[in-house]
């Protein structure tokens, strides 16, 4: 399996839900990885240009691409 590093940002609504609620983003990322056959290695909230960093293991880039397209579509 290859290791992939995914950087991303939250929409204003996504960020507001994190601040105002009890959203478990790590569990959501784990579920997203599992849905395409990948494995979540680690998840970090970051500061700066990106809001989060996901480290995942997958057999192919197609799995990661599928995961990110699904996330963008939701």
N, C-alpha and C positions, 0 to 999 in steps of 0.2 A: 504494500500500500504506500502511496505517496502522501506527503504532508502538505496541506494547503493553508495559507494564511489569507483570511478574508477580512478586509477593512470595510466599514460601512458607517453610514449616518442614519439617524432616526428622523422621521418627519416631525413637524411641530406637534402633531397629535400623538405620535408615539412617545416623544419625550415627555409630554404632559402626563400621559398615562403612567409613565415610570415614576415621575415625581409625586403625583397625587394618589397613586394606588399601590397595590402590593404585587405588582407584576413580577414574575420570576422569569426573566429574560434568558437565563442559562438553561432552564428547563425547556423553554420554547426553542432555543437553538439546538438543544439535544434532540428534541422531537423532529425538528426540521432535518437535521443530519440523518437521523434514523430513517426518515421517510424516503430517502434516496439511496440507502444502503451505505452511507458514510458513517464515521464515528467521530463524535465531538471529543477533542483532546482537551481543549481549554477555551474559556470565554472571558474576556476582560472588557470592562468599561474603560474608555480612554478619554483623555482631554486633548484638545487641539483640533486639527482638521477632521478627524474621524471620531465617532462616538463609541465604537466598539471594535474589537478584534476577535475573530473566531479562528481557532486552530483546529483543523479537521483532518482526518485520514480518510482517503478514498482510493478506490481502484483506478478511477479515471477522472479526468477533468470534466467529462460529461456529467458525472454525478454532482459535482460542485456547481456547474453551470445550471443544471436543473434546479438545484436548491436556491440559487440566487434569483433565478427567473421567477420561481414560485413566491419568494419573499417580496420581490418587486411588484408582483401582481396582486398581492394581498393588501 
